[in-house]
């Protein structure tokens, strides 16, 4: 997702009366035995808990990754808090307050003409991002305010694909995962609707689906300028081919770019997320 859009949305949402009653998030450091220590932003309802937990995984902008100012939109955090969840949103290694080297690069290059180059390894990039989120998950299960057996993984863009990669491993305490517009190696300005090496994601998800047993919800929009509309269908089909339980929703177009579904398409996705969460017993 383009960072100028994210920054504008963050400012607008933070000042909106609808979210004026949200508590200020807490920012702390979490150890990362698989990766490195991370800064994590926590939105927690009033009271001692224990609360069910959403672990939210942000997207990726390689050129501006260190400028990431908030790993989850406050409005989206508010959506989950009103359902009684704590929202835990890490800055994964290489982003924002955590900083450091770019560990999630797929080695894909897209030139000004929209041509892909480099030896892409998207599965390796997603294994790196999911290892970071796994560290946060382990930490969450040690907190007194957390329900150790009622955790959802939710993510946007690369964070959506990361939630699939980790959720497919059936980690303890996780009861399901939600993928908003997940993928990798897209460039809407240079290669709209056609990401690089999408067949790598298809093959990777096919492998993951053979062991995944948790229910999941996949949400994409028809006019996603990162992946287009057809490849997400193929990624989902590959995932469920091995027996995985994943509901796929292709929403109508979102203004300007369907990749903004999470931020701009609340009326399109909320009914599906509400139903999914209810089915999980929340």
C-alpha positions in Angstrom: 0.0 0.0 0.0 1.3 3.4 -0.9 2.8 5.1 2.2 1.4 8.6 1.4 -2.1 7.1 1.5 -1.4 5.3 4.7 -0.1 8.4 6.4 -3.1 10.4 5.3 -5.5 7.7 6.5 -3.7 7.4 9.9 -4.1 11.2 10.5 -7.7 11.2 9.4 -8.7 8.2 11.4 -6.9 9.3 14.5 -8.7 12.6 14.5 -12.1 11.2 13.6 -14.8 11.4 16.4 -15.6 7.8 15.7 -12.2 6.8 17.0 -11.7 9.6 19.6 -12.5 7.2 22.4 -9.7 4.7 21.5 -7.1 4.4 24.2 -3.6 5.3 23.2 -1.6 2.3 22.2 1.4 1.1 24.1 4.7 0.5 22.3 7.1 -2.0 23.8 10.0 -4.2 22.8 9.4 -7.9 22.3 12.3 -10.4 22.1 12.8 -12.3 18.9 14.6 -15.5 19.3 14.0 -16.5 15.6 14.7 -13.1 14.2 15.5 -10.0 16.4 13.8 -7.9 19.0 10.9 -5.9 17.7 8.9 -2.9 18.6 5.2 -3.8 19.0 2.2 -1.6 19.3 -0.6 -2.8 21.5 -4.2 -1.6 21.6 -5.9 -3.0 24.7 -9.5 -2.6 26.0 -10.1 -1.5 29.5 -9.9 -4.1 32.2 -7.5 -6.9 33.2 -8.6 -9.4 30.7 -7.8 -12.0 29.7 -8.9 -11.0 26.2 -8.8 -12.7 22.8 -6.0 -11.4 20.7 -5.6 -10.3 17.1 -2.0 -10.2 15.9 -1.9 -7.9 12.9 0.8 -8.1 10.2 1.5 -5.0 8.1 2.3 -4.7 4.4 5.5 -3.7 2.7 7.0 -0.8 0.8 10.6 -1.7 0.2 11.7 1.9 -0.6 10.0 3.4 2.5 10.0 0.6 4.9 11.8 2.5 7.6 9.2 5.3 7.4 6.4 3.0 8.6 4.8 4.9 11.4 2.0 2.6 12.5 1.8 -1.1 11.7 -2.0 -1.1 11.9 -4.6 1.6 11.0 -6.1 2.9 14.3 -9.6 2.5 12.7 -9.0 -1.2 12.1 -7.6 -1.6 15.7 -10.8 0.0 16.9 -12.9 -2.5 14.9 -11.3 -5.4 16.8 -11.3 -3.6 20.2 -15.0 -3.1 20.0 -15.3 -6.9 19.6 -13.3 -7.3 22.8 -9.9 -8.1 21.3 -6.5 -6.9 22.2 -4.7 -5.9 19.0 -0.9 -6.6 18.8 0.8 -5.1 15.8 4.6 -5.6 15.5 7.0 -3.6 13.4 8.7 -6.6 11.9 12.5 -6.4 11.5 13.5 -4.0 8.8 10.5 -1.7 9.3 9.7 1.5 11.2 10.7 1.7 14.9 12.3 -1.8 14.8 14.5 -0.8 11.9 17.5 -2.9 10.7 18.3 -4.7 7.4 15.6 -5.6 4.9 15.1 -9.3 5.7 11.9 -9.7 3.7 13.2 -9.0 0.2 12.3 -11.5 -2.4 15.2 -10.4 -4.6 12.7 -9.4 -7.2 13.5 -6.3 -9.3 11.0 -4.4 -11.5 12.4 -1.9 -13.9 10.8 1.3 -15.2 9.5 -0.6 -18.2 7.7 -3.1 -15.8 10.0 -6.0 -16.5 10.9 -8.4 -13.7 14.5 -9.4 -13.0 16.5 -11.0 -10.3 16.3 -14.5 -8.9 13.1 -14.3 -6.9 12.6 -16.3 -3.8 9.2 -15.3 -2.4 8.8 -18.3 -0.2 12.0 -17.4 1.6 10.8 -13.9 2.2 7.5 -15.1 3.6 9.2 -17.6 5.9 11.3 -14.7 7.2 8.2 -12.5 7.9 6.3 -15.4 9.4 9.2 -16.3 11.7 9.0 -12.7 13.1 5.3 -13.0 13.7 5.8 -16.4 15.3 8.1 -14.8 17.9 5.4 -12.3 18.7 2.8 -15.1 19.0 5.1 -17.0 21.5 5.4 -13.8 23.5 1.6 -13.1 23.5 1.0 -16.5 25.0 3.0 -15.5 28.0 0.9 -12.4 28.8 -1.7 -12.5 31.6 -4.0 -10.2 29.6 -4.1 -12.7 26.7 -6.4 -15.7 26.0 -3.7 -18.2 25.1 -6.3 -20.3 23.2 -8.2 -17.5 21.4 -5.8 -15.8 18.9 -6.4 -14.7 15.4 -3.8 -13.8 12.8 -4.7 -11.0 10.5 -2.7 -9.3 7.9 -2.7 -6.9 4.9 -0.7 -7.4 1.6 2.6 -9.0 2.5 1.2 -9.3 6.0 -1.8 -11.2 4.6 0.5 -13.7 2.9 2.5 -13.8 6.1 -0.6 -14.7 8.1 -1.3 -17.5 5.7 2.3 -18.8 5.9 2.2 -18.9 9.7 -1.5 -19.9 10.1 -0.9 -22.9 7.9 1.5 -24.3 10.5 -1.4 -24.6 13.0 0.5 -22.8 15.8 -0.8 -23.4 19.3 -3.4 -20.9 20.5 -4.4 -19.7 17.0 -8.0 -20.5 16.0 -8.0 -18.9 12.5 -6.5 -16.3 10.2 -7.6 -13.6 7.9 -5.8 -12.6 4.7 -6.5 -9.1 3.3 -5.1 -8.8 -0.2 -2.1 -11.0 0.5 0.8 -11.4 -1.9 4.3 -10.3 -2.7 6.4 -8.7 -5.4 3.9 -6.3 -6.8 4.4 -2.8 -8.2 1.1 -1.0 -9.2 2.9 1.9 -10.8 5.2 -0.1 -13.1 3.4 -3.4 -13.5 -0.3 -2.8 -12.5 -2.2 -6.0 -11.8 0.7 -8.3 -12.7 3.1 -9.1 -9.8 6.4 -10.9 -10.4 6.8 -14.7 -9.9 3.2 -15.3 -8.8 3.6 -19.0 -9.6 6.1 -19.1 -6.6 3.3 -18.1 -4.3 0.9 -20.6 -5.9 3.4 -23.4 -5.4 4.2 -22.3 -1.9 0.5 -22.1 -0.9 -0.1 -25.5 -2.4 2.5 -26.9 -0.1 1.2 -25.0 2.9 -2.4 -26.1 2.3 -1.5 -29.8 2.7 -0.9 -29.3 6.4 -3.2 -26.3 7.2 -6.1 -27.3 9.4 -7.3 -23.9 10.8 -10.2 -22.0 9.2 -9.3 -18.9 7.2 -10.9 -16.0 5.3 -9.3 -14.6 2.2 -10.4 -11.1 1.0 -9.5 -9.5 -2.3 -11.0 -6.9 -4.5 -11.6 -7.1 -8.3 -9.4 -4.1 -9.1 -6.3 -4.9 -7.0 -3.4 -3.2 -8.8 -0.8 -5.3 -7.1 -1.9 -8.8 -8.1 -5.0 -8.4 -10.3 -8.1 -10.5 -9.8 -7.1 -13.9 -11.3 -3.9 -14.8 -9.4 -5.5 -14.5 -6.0 -8.1 -17.1 -7.1 -5.3 -19.4 -8.2 -3.4 -18.9 -4.9 -6.5 -19.8 -3.0 -7.3 -22.8 -5.2 -3.8 -24.1 -4.7 -4.1 -23.7 -0.9 -7.4 -25.6 -0.6 -6.4 -28.3 -3.0 -4.7 -30.1 -0.1 -7.7 -30.0 2.1 -7.2 -26.6 3.8 -10.4 -24.8 5.0 -10.3 -21.3 3.4 -13.2 -19.1 2.4 -12.5 -16.8 -0.6 -14.2 -13.5 -1.1 -13.7 -11.3 -4.2 -15.3 -8.0 -3.4 -16.5 -5.4 -6.0 -13.9 -2.7 -6.9 -12.6 -0.3 -4.4 -12.1 3.3 -5.4 -8.8 3.8 -7.2 -7.2 0.5 -6.2 -8.6 -2.7 -4.8 -5.4 -3.2 -2.8 -6.8 -0.6 -0.5 -9.6 -2.9 0.5 -8.8 -2.9 4.2 -8.5 0.9 4.5 -11.2 2.0 2.0 -13.6 -1.0 1.7 -15.0 -1.5 5.2 -18.6 -1.9 3.9 -17.3 -4.6 1.6 -15.3 -6.7 4.0 -16.8 -6.2 7.4 -19.9 -8.3 6.8 -17.6 -11.3 5.9 -15.3 -10.8 8.8 -18.2 -10.4 11.2 -19.6 -13.7 10.1 -16.2 -15.5 10.2 -15.5 -14.3 13.7 -19.0 -15.3 14.8 -18.5 -18.8 13.4 -15.3 -19.1 15.4 -17.4 -18.5 18.6 -16.4 -15.0 19.5 
